[in-house]
Amino acid sequence: MPSDNALTSNKNQSGVQSLEIGLSILDVLIGHNEPMMLKDIAQAMQMHPAKSHRYLVSLIRKGYASQLSDGRYSLGERVKTLAALGHTGLNQNNILERLTTAANAIKDTLNCGVQIAKWFSEGPIIIQSVEPDSPISIITRIGSRMPLTTSATGQLFASYQPDAVIKPLVIAEWQSKSDSAKPLSSAEASDKWQYFTQLQADIRAQGYATVTGDMLMGINAITIPVLLPKLTHATEVDTDALLKETFAKESLLEYAITVIGTSEQLPMSKQHEVADKIRAIAQRYQVA
């Protein structure tokens, strides 16, 4: 049980009132355990219905609530997925801990920089970087968005996401790199996309992506997908179905591990061997 001092400290800490109100409305939906009318939510919150509605709109936008065809409000898919993750003991913090531990083990084995990327709606973003124990360090800053066409990280994610999601992002990337005075034509974009779809197929077939000096001269990179173990045991919640439904809507691949090094450290003539070594280390920590 927390000490009196700890309780006092928590009370004195300032918070975000609007966030607390929104979470309280979410608590009402969770506690009721069935769809609710707006007036009932407002009554439970002792709040004007119009104000309750504004909070519900924000919860719906973020996937934590949903509105049924009859106008009632219910829990959203994100809450159901969190419940599924809770039932299995598989949570995001645990995933990131395993990924970081695996990244450090890969760094120690290959003496190369290692980065972890996560897929977001705008593309893959670096969320963790591990520097090698050497005078020269090649690493990407946390928060950097990786290009889909010229980075190993981007190419891998682009190969595992639906074309409906990837194609507009890839074409926009090509357009941004083309001569502003002569934008990419539809025919040119079509030709480039046809080549890119072959690259996607090759990456899926071999199970990893590589680039050789595409972003930095003399620097190579290999990226493997993070494939989390499937949930097979039975629980009160159909966790496997929930996760499959959620990732089908949001992302087919959520995380990836990229190793960056010089051509001597990551020779492309041994890319299969190096990729297998990276994957073997990642498998020890159940992230590949």
BAFI-3210 file (N, C-alpha, C; in Angstrom, 3 decimals, decimal comma, padded with zeros to 6 digits):
// residues 288
n [1|2|3|4|5|6|7|8|9|10|11|12|13|14|15|16|17|18|19|20|21|22|23|24|25|26|27|28|29|30|31|32|33|34|35|36|37|38|39|40|41|42|43|44|45|46|47|48|49|50|51|52|53|54|55|56|57|58|59|60|61|62|63|64|65|66|67|68|69|70|71|72|73|74|75|76|77|78|79|80|81|82|83|84|85|86|87|88|89|90|91|92|93|94|95|96|97|98|99|100|101|102|103|104|105|106|107|108|109|110|111|112|113|114|115|116|117|118|119|120|121|122|123|124|125|126|127|128|129|130|131|132|133|134|135|136|137|138|139|140|141|142|143|144|145|146|147|148|149|150|151|152|153|154|155|156|157|158|159|160|161|162|163|164|165|166|167|168|169|170|171|172|173|174|175|176|177|178|179|180|181|182|183|184|185|186|187|188|189|190|191|192|193|194|195|196|197|198|199|200|201|202|203|204|205|206|207|208|209|210|211|212|213|214|215|216|217|218|219|220|221|222|223|224|225|226|227|228|229|230|231|232|233|234|235|236|237|238|239|240|241|242|243|244|245|246|247|248|249|250|251|252|253|254|255|256|257|258|259|260|261|262|263|264|265|266|267|268|269|270|271|272|273|274|275|276|277|278|279|280|281|282|283|284|285|286|287|288]
n.u [000,851|000,570|002,543|001,594|002,913|003,461|000,878|000,063|001,861|001,033|-001,482|-000,826|000,394|000,086|-002,267|-003,796|-006,815|-008,883|-008,141|-008,419|-011,169|-012,098|-011,090|-012,575|-015,130|-014,666|-014,260|-016,872|-018,190|-016,823|-017,451|-020,258|-020,555|-022,107|-023,686|-024,478|-026,837|-026,477|-027,585|-027,619|-024,921|-024,126|-025,629|-024,471|-021,987|-022,673|-022,906|-023,407|-025,172|-024,217|-021,569|-020,560|-020,815|-018,839|-016,473|-016,865|-016,737|-013,994|-012,926|-013,934|-012,634|-010,034|-010,334|-011,147|-013,756|-017,003|-019,738|-022,930|-025,345|-027,846|-027,442|-026,416|-023,570|-020,490|-017,689|-014,561|-012,445|-009,764|-009,795|-010,749|-008,635|-006,575|-007,612|-007,409|-004,623|-003,973|-005,069|-003,391|-000,964|000,764|002,141|002,684|004,876|006,358|007,005|008,657|010,729|011,814|012,564|014,527|016,432|017,119|018,167|020,463|021,904|022,349|023,905|026,184|027,119|027,594|028,830|027,731|025,606|022,264|018,827|015,408|012,305|008,982|005,779|003,843|001,039|002,089|004,372|007,397|008,888|011,776|012,171|013,934|017,438|020,568|023,861|027,026|029,958|032,286|034,706|033,615|030,346|027,367|024,253|020,721|018,716|016,379|012,941|013,137|011,749|011,756|012,624|010,560|011,473|014,255|015,527|016,457|014,809|012,415|011,785|011,290|009,008|007,274|006,883|005,316|002,949|-000,427|-000,986|-002,725|-002,290|000,460|001,161|000,260|001,923|004,505|004,545|004,195|006,591|008,416|007,626|008,343|011,073|011,582|012,374|011,243|010,421|009,712|007,504|006,792|005,426|002,279|002,707|005,430|005,366|003,854|005,549|007,711|006,424|005,746|008,265|008,872|006,991|007,994|010,342|009,198|008,055|010,368|011,598|009,731|009,909|012,557|012,591|013,770|015,167|017,564|019,968|022,518|024,554|022,614|021,529|023,709|026,979|028,984|027,856|025,967|022,820|020,661|017,452|015,138|011,889|009,835|008,313|005,837|005,011|002,296|-000,955|-002,300|-003,538|-006,603|-008,814|-011,075|-011,564|-011,448|-008,522|-006,700|-008,280|-009,105|-006,682|-005,806|-007,852|-007,521|-004,846|-005,166|-006,663|-005,052|-002,207|000,027|002,546|004,236|006,634|010,195|013,608|016,670|019,964|022,933|025,897|029,352|030,568|032,416|031,684|029,075|028,977|027,573|027,847|027,573|025,025|022,777|023,730|024,363|021,810|020,477|021,865|021,182|018,432|018,406|019,408|017,398|015,269|015,787|014,764|012,134|011,157|011,198]
n.v [-001,203|002,288|004,809|007,444|009,767|009,380|009,333|011,928|013,336|012,553|013,750|016,404|016,782|018,301|017,806|016,954|018,181|017,873|015,515|013,692|013,843|012,818|010,181|009,380|009,257|007,146|005,199|005,009|003,827|001,385|000,351|000,105|-001,813|-002,349|-000,995|002,535|005,235|008,697|010,493|008,966|008,543|011,176|011,707|009,931|011,090|013,485|015,758|018,152|017,016|017,935|018,628|016,166|014,820|016,010|015,024|012,320|012,257|012,747|010,443|008,520|009,218|008,458|005,781|004,614|004,556|003,927|004,603|003,287|002,226|002,833|005,040|004,749|004,547|002,768|000,661|001,066|-000,398|-000,237|-000,395|-002,985|-004,411|-003,736|-004,996|-007,619|-007,891|-007,568|-009,878|-011,855|-011,187|-009,932|-006,968|-003,575|-002,336|-004,544|-005,645|-003,642|-003,673|-006,212|-005,880|-003,864|-005,173|-007,245|-005,693|-004,630|-006,986|-007,754|-005,599|-005,995|-008,371|-007,893|-005,476|-003,133|-000,295|-000,283|-000,005|000,531|000,524|001,808|001,410|004,085|006,150|007,972|006,749|004,721|005,246|005,988|004,654|003,803|003,720|002,118|002,528|001,425|000,079|001,700|003,973|005,277|005,967|005,025|006,029|006,618|009,382|009,279|009,490|010,166|010,019|007,384|007,085|005,512|004,490|004,513|003,616|000,753|000,129|001,501|000,262|-002,351|-002,115|-001,072|-003,281|-004,946|-003,739|-002,874|-002,244|-000,161|001,572|002,074|002,850|005,599|007,010|006,324|007,294|010,014|010,472|010,030|012,111|014,324|014,224|014,602|016,775|019,949|021,624|019,872|017,804|014,385|012,334|010,641|008,281|007,829|007,503|005,192|003,313|003,314|002,406|-000,170|-001,391|-001,118|-002,776|-005,281|-005,242|-005,240|-007,813|-009,402|-008,763|-009,731|-012,423|-013,126|-012,302|-010,098|-006,749|-004,841|-002,199|-000,617|001,781|003,604|005,722|006,761|007,042|004,167|002,996|000,366|-001,351|-003,582|-004,855|-006,514|-008,010|-007,613|-010,183|-010,994|-013,560|-015,774|-015,770|-018,435|-019,854|-020,449|-017,936|-015,874|-013,821|-013,643|-013,466|-013,827|-013,462|-010,833|-009,385|-009,986|-008,770|-006,102|-005,468|-005,953|-003,821|-001,653|-002,113|-004,311|-004,924|-004,009|-003,390|-003,143|-004,235|-002,730|-003,001|-001,170|-000,475|-000,366|-001,208|-003,181|-004,224|-005,086|-006,835|-007,106|-009,385|-011,342|-011,153|-012,821|-014,569|-012,755|-011,655|-013,941|-014,335|-012,049|-012,491|-014,867|-014,037|-012,221|-013,970|-015,250|-013,564|-013,586|-011,938|-012,264]
n.w [000,000|-000,811|000,811|003,191|002,526|-000,161|-001,201|-000,648|-002,233|-004,799|-004,879|-004,884|-007,289|-010,454|-013,120|-016,302|-016,729|-018,639|-019,900|-017,798|-017,425|-019,852|-019,650|-017,485|-018,563|-020,276|-018,348|-017,392|-019,583|-019,632|-017,112|-017,295|-019,248|-021,482|-024,455|-024,284|-023,930|-024,842|-022,963|-020,668|-020,168|-019,736|-017,452|-015,634|-015,449|-014,430|-016,064|-018,693|-021,580|-024,123|-023,629|-022,776|-025,178|-026,778|-025,648|-026,139|-028,922|-029,327|-028,114|-029,850|-032,228|-031,619|-031,367|-028,992|-028,266|-029,702|-031,928|-032,238|-034,757|-033,782|-032,272|-029,735|-027,495|-027,349|-026,301|-028,016|-030,633|-029,841|-027,052|-026,728|-027,830|-026,042|-023,809|-024,672|-024,887|-022,237|-021,109|-022,073|-021,111|-022,741|-023,417|-024,549|-023,314|-022,496|-024,963|-026,066|-024,224|-024,707|-027,359|-027,122|-025,560|-027,305|-029,388|-028,193|-027,808|-030,457|-031,297|-029,684|-030,771|-033,547|-033,537|-034,561|-035,339|-034,111|-034,744|-033,779|-035,321|-035,658|-037,112|-038,272|-039,249|-041,071|-041,913|-041,277|-038,098|-036,193|-033,030|-031,135|-030,581|-030,703|-029,998|-031,317|-029,627|-030,513|-031,991|-034,213|-034,941|-036,442|-036,688|-036,471|-035,596|-032,879|-033,517|-036,139|-039,411|-041,619|-045,049|-047,516|-049,909|-050,157|-047,869|-045,904|-043,788|-044,468|-046,940|-046,118|-044,409|-046,332|-047,865|-046,419|-045,840|-046,836|-050,321|-050,868|-048,813|-048,944|-051,636|-052,257|-050,456|-051,294|-053,947|-053,438|-052,168|-054,228|-055,921|-054,377|-054,591|-057,200|-059,981|-059,357|-061,380|-063,290|-062,691|-061,681|-064,139|-064,824|-066,248|-065,775|-062,995|-062,871|-064,103|-062,312|-060,018|-060,794|-060,866|-058,188|-056,954|-057,621|-056,140|-053,585|-053,562|-053,728|-051,288|-049,430|-050,050|-049,307|-046,710|-045,480|-045,762|-047,640|-048,058|-049,948|-049,428|-050,243|-048,792|-047,356|-048,491|-048,709|-046,507|-045,263|-044,747|-043,003|-042,589|-040,538|-040,119|-037,195|-035,783|-033,829|-031,420|-032,120|-030,560|-028,989|-026,946|-025,170|-023,951|-022,004|-023,685|-027,193|-028,088|-030,205|-032,503|-032,082|-032,173|-034,761|-036,231|-035,490|-036,329|-039,015|-039,728|-039,043|-039,315|-040,932|-040,200|-037,367|-035,992|-036,623|-036,930|-037,531|-038,714|-038,927|-040,670|-041,809|-045,131|-044,713|-042,234|-042,729|-045,174|-048,361|-049,809|-048,005|-047,062|-046,567|-044,629|-042,575|-042,083|-041,171|-038,803|-037,357|-037,129|-035,639|-033,157|-032,439|-032,186|-029,807|-027,955|-028,492|-030,568|-033,249]
ca.u [000,000|001,413|002,674|000,851|003,687|003,274|-000,469|000,051|002,608|000,205|-002,560|-000,280|000,878|-000,917|-002,538|-004,577|-008,194|-009,704|-007,793|-009,017|-012,605|-012,269|-010,863|-013,704|-016,216|-014,291|-014,540|-018,319|-018,505|-016,266|-018,215|-021,619|-020,344|-022,998|-023,873|-025,214|-027,327|-025,741|-028,169|-027,230|-023,508|-024,098|-026,161|-023,453|-020,884|-023,233|-022,377|-024,351|-025,004|-023,402|-020,170|-020,221|-020,708|-017,537|-015,471|-017,093|-016,218|-012,538|-012,668|-014,234|-011,569|-008,831|-010,621|-011,447|-015,205|-017,648|-021,169|-023,703|-026,317|-029,010|-027,056|-025,773|-022,106|-019,887|-016,233|-013,943|-011,554|-008,502|-010,028|-010,846|-007,285|-005,860|-008,111|-006,813|-003,218|-003,915|-005,368|-002,276|000,279|001,599|001,851|003,630|006,113|007,095|007,530|009,763|011,838|012,438|013,206|015,746|017,402|017,588|018,999|021,770|022,609|022,789|025,004|027,368|027,595|028,055|029,499|027,119|024,468|020,986|017,690|014,078|011,339|007,571|004,967|002,801|000,276|002,913|005,524|008,164|009,587|012,751|011,770|015,044|018,721|021,638|025,140|028,066|031,108|033,403|034,895|032,729|028,993|026,416|022,952|019,683|018,101|015,037|011,937|013,312|010,908|012,600|012,021|010,078|012,075|015,724|016,063|016,090|013,657|011,236|011,450|010,709|007,634|006,496|006,621|004,396|001,717|-001,301|-000,632|-003,591|-001,660|001,836|001,346|000,220|003,082|005,681|004,479|004,441|008,035|009,068|007,311|009,114|012,472|011,719|012,605|009,993|010,025|009,201|006,967|006,684|004,197|001,537|003,370|006,677|005,000|003,395|006,740|008,473|005,660|005,876|009,572|008,828|006,227|008,904|011,201|008,387|007,937|011,680|011,835|008,871|010,403|013,772|012,312|014,514|015,479|018,928|020,393|023,976|024,950|021,532|021,360|025,052|027,986|029,813|027,120|024,950|021,819|019,814|016,275|014,295|010,605|009,572|007,122|005,492|004,413|000,841|-001,640|-003,061|-004,292|-007,948|-009,128|-012,449|-011,598|-010,805|-007,412|-006,104|-009,169|-009,073|-005,420|-005,795|-008,762|-006,938|-003,691|-005,623|-007,156|-004,066|-000,862|000,410|003,834|004,282|008,002|011,285|014,956|017,629|021,385|023,633|027,346|030,136|030,555|033,238|030,916|027,878|029,214|026,388|028,118|027,190|023,812|021,911|024,350|024,197|020,383|020,155|022,454|020,334|017,152|018,631|019,513|016,074|014,397|016,029|013,949|010,764|010,763|011,385]
ca.v [000,000|003,476|005,547|008,702|010,773|009,136|009,754|013,391|013,800|012,359|014,729|017,729|016,879|018,805|016,934|017,550|017,932|017,383|014,105|012,935|013,768|011,864|008,836|009,068|008,821|005,798|004,329|004,796|002,830|000,095|-000,130|-000,259|-003,081|-002,491|000,325|003,506|006,440|009,891|011,069|008,136|008,846|012,515|011,616|009,262|012,038|014,734|016,705|018,468|016,084|018,508|018,533|014,737|014,447|016,448|014,065|011,056|012,417|012,561|009,032|007,779|009,501|007,706|004,346|004,095|004,439|003,828|004,901|002,300|002,792|003,325|006,238|004,445|004,554|001,552|000,655|000,950|-001,535|-000,115|-000,903|-004,438|-004,927|-003,612|-006,063|-008,863|-007,896|-007,768|-011,281|-012,713|-010,728|-009,345|-005,545|-002,816|-002,131|-005,794|-005,772|-002,703|-004,164|-007,327|-005,329|-003,160|-006,192|-007,898|-004,724|-004,581|-008,244|-007,681|-004,627|-006,630|-009,443|-007,385|-004,182|-002,172|000,425|-000,983|000,867|-000,073|001,412|001,458|001,944|005,056|006,432|008,714|005,942|004,181|006,218|005,384|004,850|003,417|003,557|001,567|002,822|000,421|000,477|001,978|005,422|005,778|005,469|005,347|005,813|007,566|009,994|008,869|010,411|010,355|009,214|006,759|007,060|004,193|004,011|004,463|003,028|-000,650|000,149|001,886|-000,751|-003,520|-001,785|-000,904|-004,605|-005,686|-002,975|-002,940|-001,299|001,018|002,474|002,378|003,472|007,075|007,524|006,126|008,230|011,351|010,541|010,205|013,454|015,306|014,142|014,913|018,180|020,689|022,210|018,796|016,786|013,028|012,102|009,429|007,133|007,601|006,967|003,816|002,493|003,205|001,569|-001,561|-001,846|-001,173|-003,962|-006,418|-005,138|-005,690|-009,275|-009,973|-008,581|-010,682|-013,778|-013,398|-012,041|-008,946|-005,729|-004,315|-001,119|-000,478|003,154|004,391|006,950|007,243|006,316|003,243|002,492|-000,621|-001,603|-004,770|-004,748|-007,706|-007,708|-008,133|-011,021|-011,389|-014,895|-015,816|-016,120|-019,627|-020,433|-019,908|-017,065|-015,404|-012,964|-014,270|-012,540|-013,982|-012,831|-009,397|-008,839|-010,083|-007,763|-004,784|-005,241|-005,903|-002,466|-000,609|-002,359|-005,711|-005,042|-002,860|-003,064|-003,720|-004,020|-002,420|-002,963|-000,245|-000,587|-000,139|-002,335|-004,242|-004,840|-005,716|-007,076|-007,595|-010,737|-012,263|-010,599|-013,883|-015,046|-011,717|-011,571|-015,108|-014,114|-011,043|-013,129|-015,851|-013,302|-011,676|-015,076|-015,562|-012,654|-013,745|-010,788|-012,605]
ca.w [000,000|-000,857|002,057|003,238|001,793|-001,599|-001,548|-000,621|-003,407|-005,988|-004,864|-005,142|-008,660|-011,384|-014,255|-017,388|-016,302|-019,750|-020,108|-016,702|-017,689|-020,947|-019,133|-016,602|-019,455|-020,701|-017,191|-017,349|-020,613|-019,210|-015,963|-017,697|-019,949|-022,627|-025,066|-023,483|-024,568|-024,433|-021,754|-019,518|-019,910|-019,150|-016,099|-014,812|-015,276|-013,913|-017,035|-019,760|-022,708|-025,201|-023,216|-022,829|-026,592|-027,298|-025,191|-026,836|-030,293|-029,264|-027,829|-031,080|-033,191|-031,228|-031,361|-027,651|-028,183|-031,011|-031,887|-032,975|-035,693|-033,037|-031,545|-028,458|-027,479|-026,815|-026,301|-029,329|-030,890|-029,097|-025,696|-026,830|-028,051|-024,773|-022,945|-025,156|-024,503|-020,793|-020,809|-022,451|-020,492|-023,792|-023,482|-025,352|-022,568|-022,539|-026,323|-026,231|-023,396|-025,422|-028,548|-026,708|-025,135|-028,526|-030,123|-027,529|-028,095|-031,859|-031,309|-029,090|-031,661|-034,836|-033,305|-035,485|-034,795|-034,258|-034,466|-033,787|-035,950|-035,501|-038,201|-037,991|-040,469|-042,027|-042,288|-040,152|-037,257|-035,288|-031,637|-030,267|-031,265|-029,866|-030,637|-031,099|-028,792|-031,415|-032,148|-035,258|-034,722|-037,504|-036,079|-036,858|-034,419|-032,486|-034,037|-037,582|-040,293|-042,627|-046,391|-047,918|-051,152|-050,156|-046,636|-045,695|-042,879|-045,230|-047,945|-045,452|-044,033|-047,553|-048,430|-045,556|-045,682|-048,031|-051,389|-050,778|-047,843|-049,334|-052,953|-052,217|-049,725|-052,142|-055,077|-052,888|-051,898|-055,527|-056,409|-053,609|-054,996|-058,626|-060,311|-059,164|-062,663|-064,117|-061,782|-062,193|-064,912|-064,450|-066,874|-065,045|-061,679|-063,086|-064,359|-061,067|-059,092|-061,248|-060,381|-056,728|-056,548|-057,726|-054,969|-052,453|-053,638|-053,400|-049,851|-048,712|-050,315|-048,547|-045,305|-044,975|-046,769|-047,547|-048,950|-049,990|-049,712|-050,839|-048,020|-047,030|-049,258|-047,946|-045,348|-045,600|-043,704|-043,144|-041,725|-040,427|-039,478|-035,855|-035,861|-032,467|-031,382|-032,198|-029,327|-029,346|-025,853|-025,043|-022,826|-022,089|-024,861|-028,351|-028,291|-031,531|-033,470|-031,859|-032,658|-036,215|-036,753|-035,259|-037,183|-040,398|-039,956|-038,802|-039,790|-041,032|-039,529|-036,463|-035,611|-037,411|-036,400|-038,595|-038,344|-039,813|-040,542|-043,023|-046,069|-044,123|-041,157|-043,293|-046,599|-049,049|-050,298|-046,928|-046,479|-046,051|-043,392|-041,553|-041,759|-040,344|-037,482|-036,694|-036,818|-034,573|-031,895|-032,140|-031,785|-028,388|-027,151|-029,002|-031,384|-034,667]
c.u [000,877|001,433|001,852|001,559|003,490|001,902|-000,573|000,731|001,768|-000,911|-002,061|000,191|-000,245|-001,083|-003,292|-006,039|-009,042|-009,416|-008,447|-010,524|-012,889|-012,100|-011,986|-014,912|-015,933|-014,551|-016,032|-018,726|-018,017|-017,106|-019,619|-021,634|-021,388|-023,248|-024,785|-025,701|-026,543|-026,275|-027,774|-025,765|-023,394|-024,591|-025,142|-022,287|-021,336|-022,736|-023,439|-024,111|-024,120|-021,918|-019,710|-019,991|-019,353|-016,428|-015,621|-016,585|-014,715|-012,184|-012,913|-013,119|-010,322|-009,095|-010,960|-012,952|-015,751|-019,129|-021,902|-024,740|-027,546|-028,678|-026,385|-024,259|-021,585|-018,378|-015,707|-012,978|-010,254|-008,654|-010,087|-009,471|-006,457|-006,303|-007,508|-005,356|-003,060|-004,151|-004,184|-000,975|001,220|001,265|002,967|004,945|006,988|007,727|008,757|010,967|012,573|013,172|014,522|016,823|017,981|018,513|020,384|022,574|023,128|023,976|026,285|027,970|028,228|028,851|029,037|026,017|023,184|019,866|016,380|013,116|009,928|006,783|003,919|002,127|001,099|004,149|006,267|008,965|010,555|012,348|012,869|016,304|019,749|022,953|026,172|029,188|032,333|033,524|033,959|031,360|028,083|025,033|021,989|019,000|016,710|014,049|012,055|012,349|011,777|011,906|011,658|010,845|013,583|016,329|015,617|014,859|012,379|010,814|010,807|009,254|006,747|006,120|005,600|003,096|000,868|-000,896|-001,475|-003,028|-000,325|001,949|001,258|001,431|004,346|005,687|004,733|005,924|008,807|008,833|008,145|010,578|012,677|011,944|011,281|009,495|009,424|008,713|006,817|005,355|003,523|002,211|004,664|006,392|004,572|004,572|007,542|007,743|005,749|007,199|009,539|008,051|007,071|009,865|010,464|008,303|009,247|011,948|010,987|009,384|011,629|013,612|013,113|014,772|016,900|019,075|021,908|024,326|023,874|021,340|022,699|026,075|028,830|029,135|026,012|023,979|021,018|018,673|015,491|012,969|010,541|008,251|006,826|004,820|002,899|000,258|-002,562|-003,892|-005,624|-008,060|-010,585|-012,628|-010,889|-009,661|-006,835|-006,954|-009,138|-007,819|-005,354|-006,671|-008,152|-005,790|-004,079|-006,103|-006,033|-002,714|-000,587|001,757|004,010|005,703|009,001|012,614|015,907|019,039|022,113|025,136|028,049|030,062|031,418|032,461|029,711|028,076|027,985|026,593|027,726|025,879|022,887|022,431|024,150|022,739|019,964|020,688|021,614|019,028|017,298|018,721|018,143|015,130|014,601|015,116|012,508|010,280|011,041|010,976]
c.v [001,240|004,177|006,821|009,785|010,633|009,601|011,269|013,966|013,689|013,397|016,111|017,897|017,361|017,842|017,694|017,205|017,350|015,916|013,238|012,790|012,751|010,430|008,412|008,613|007,416|004,797|004,006|003,720|001,443|-000,495|-000,580|-001,568|-003,366|-001,098|001,226|004,666|007,644|010,462|010,279|008,363|010,198|012,500|010,980|010,197|013,330|015,911|016,973|017,533|016,629|018,408|017,077|014,294|014,829|015,482|012,724|011,112|012,183|011,103|008,167|007,980|008,695|006,217|003,760|003,984|004,325|004,166|003,919|002,988|003,342|004,542|005,992|004,387|003,297|001,677|000,458|-000,208|-001,448|-000,645|-002,421|-005,067|-004,851|-004,689|-007,403|-008,973|-008,129|-009,213|-012,185|-012,328|-010,106|-007,872|-004,823|-002,588|-003,366|-005,992|-004,883|-003,114|-005,288|-006,838|-004,645|-004,140|-006,909|-006,976|-004,631|-005,844|-008,269|-006,732|-005,250|-007,685|-008,894|-006,087|-003,144|-001,411|-000,340|-000,003|000,096|000,954|000,889|002,118|002,909|005,393|007,171|007,939|005,426|005,262|005,466|005,695|004,455|003,236|003,053|001,777|001,736|000,975|000,665|003,486|006,033|005,138|005,948|005,023|006,892|008,104|009,448|009,941|010,661|009,458|008,690|006,725|005,638|003,618|003,826|003,902|001,575|-000,741|000,445|000,835|-001,980|-003,243|-001,670|-002,242|-005,397|-004,935|-003,107|-001,889|-000,029|002,047|002,979|003,191|005,002|007,683|007,439|007,124|009,656|011,541|010,742|011,619|014,509|015,332|014,492|016,404|018,929|021,302|021,156|017,681|015,434|012,849|010,822|008,185|006,795|006,998|005,512|002,871|002,268|002,299|000,096|-002,159|-002,031|-002,400|-005,230|-006,435|-005,620|-007,216|-009,947|-009,889|-009,560|-012,105|-014,106|-013,080|-010,915|-007,975|-005,231|-003,102|-001,003|000,942|004,022|005,722|007,592|006,393|005,436|002,652|001,561|-000,807|-002,847|-004,637|-006,047|-007,310|-008,284|-008,873|-011,569|-012,753|-014,830|-016,260|-017,299|-020,179|-019,716|-019,022|-016,660|-014,494|-013,682|-013,370|-012,633|-013,273|-011,317|-008,767|-008,880|-008,990|-006,376|-004,516|-005,241|-004,504|-001,451|-000,882|-003,845|-005,960|-003,804|-002,432|-003,722|-003,375|-003,815|-002,364|-002,121|-000,368|-000,302|-001,372|-003,485|-004,976|-005,620|-005,932|-007,681|-008,990|-011,784|-011,831|-011,669|-014,383|-014,042|-011,606|-012,742|-014,935|-013,115|-011,695|-014,121|-015,170|-012,777|-012,769|-015,468|-014,753|-012,593|-012,512|-011,040|-014,049]
c.w [000,000|000,486|001,999|002,457|000,287|-002,048|-001,604|-001,846|-004,663|-006,064|-005,246|-006,581|-009,577|-012,543|-015,323|-017,138|-017,421|-020,047|-019,036|-016,902|-018,792|-020,487|-018,190|-017,419|-019,967|-019,580|-017,088|-018,359|-020,219|-018,083|-016,334|-018,484|-021,028|-023,195|-024,238|-024,340|-024,035|-023,125|-020,507|-019,154|-019,221|-017,709|-015,163|-014,510|-014,606|-014,759|-018,092|-020,944|-023,833|-024,878|-023,243|-024,265|-027,165|-026,884|-025,915|-028,269|-030,312|-028,995|-029,067|-032,101|-032,888|-031,098|-030,008|-027,399|-029,600|-030,841|-032,787|-033,854|-034,979|-032,174|-030,217|-028,616|-026,793|-026,824|-027,719|-029,426|-030,090|-027,675|-025,711|-027,024|-026,782|-023,803|-023,350|-024,741|-023,018|-020,409|-021,098|-021,767|-021,500|-023,893|-024,190|-024,625|-022,626|-023,912|-026,499|-025,398|-024,126|-026,661|-028,203|-026,281|-026,348|-029,310|-029,508|-027,788|-029,524|-031,982|-030,782|-030,011|-032,930|-034,724|-034,325|-034,756|-035,063|-033,934|-034,581|-034,366|-035,723|-036,629|-037,657|-039,317|-041,516|-042,479|-041,071|-039,423|-036,339|-033,844|-030,652|-031,107|-030,275|-030,595|-030,345|-030,221|-029,679|-031,589|-033,169|-035,089|-035,842|-036,968|-036,550|-035,609|-034,157|-032,948|-035,522|-038,364|-041,425|-043,984|-046,805|-049,098|-051,078|-048,873|-046,524|-044,802|-043,650|-046,232|-047,316|-045,079|-045,266|-048,178|-047,633|-045,281|-046,947|-049,063|-051,324|-049,806|-048,375|-050,619|-052,910|-051,517|-050,579|-053,304|-054,605|-052,609|-053,196|-056,058|-055,686|-054,025|-056,471|-058,807|-060,230|-060,466|-063,594|-063,205|-062,477|-062,927|-064,435|-065,009|-066,136|-063,673|-061,793|-063,308|-063,076|-060,069|-059,488|-060,792|-058,868|-056,244|-056,661|-056,542|-053,725|-052,407|-053,255|-051,902|-049,051|-048,876|-049,462|-047,060|-044,684|-046,125|-046,557|-048,454|-048,853|-050,410|-050,317|-050,116|-047,670|-047,769|-048,339|-046,721|-045,825|-044,439|-044,044|-042,133|-041,734|-039,774|-038,068|-035,917|-034,479|-032,482|-031,410|-030,856|-029,629|-028,199|-025,688|-023,816|-022,959|-023,295|-025,996|-028,794|-029,689|-032,589|-033,334|-032,427|-034,173|-036,831|-036,637|-036,213|-038,657|-040,729|-039,914|-039,455|-039,848|-040,369|-038,663|-036,129|-036,565|-036,741|-037,574|-038,026|-039,384|-039,595|-041,857|-043,920|-045,565|-043,030|-041,681|-044,789|-047,265|-049,644|-049,256|-046,281|-045,908|-044,708|-042,256|-041,127|-040,876|-038,923|-036,680|-036,240|-035,671|-033,209|-031,482|-031,645|-030,329|-027,491|-027,664|-029,762|-032,864|-034,888]
res [m|p|s|d|n|a|l|t|s|n|k|n|q|s|g|v|q|s|l|e|i|g|l|s|i|l|d|v|l|i|g|h|n|e|p|m|m|l|k|d|i|a|q|a|m|q|m|h|p|a|k|s|h|r|y|l|v|s|l|i|r|k|g|y|a|s|q|l|s|d|g|r|y|s|l|g|e|r|v|k|t|l|a|a|l|g|h|t|g|l|n|q|n|n|i|l|e|r|l|t|t|a|a|n|a|i|k|d|t|l|n|c|g|v|q|i|a|k|w|f|s|e|g|p|i|i|i|q|s|v|e|p|d|s|p|i|s|i|i|t|r|i|g|s|r|m|p|l|t|t|s|a|t|g|q|l|f|a|s|y|q|p|d|a|v|i|k|p|l|v|i|a|e|w|q|s|k|s|d|s|a|k|p|l|s|s|a|e|a|s|d|k|w|q|y|f|t|q|l|q|a|d|i|r|a|q|g|y|a|t|v|t|g|d|m|l|m|g|i|n|a|i|t|i|p|v|l|l|p|k|l|t|h|a|t|e|v|d|t|d|a|l|l|k|e|t|f|a|k|e|s|l|l|e|y|a|i|t|v|i|g|t|s|e|q|l|p|m|s|k|q|h|e|v|a|d|k|i|r|a|i|a|q|r|y|q|v|a]
***
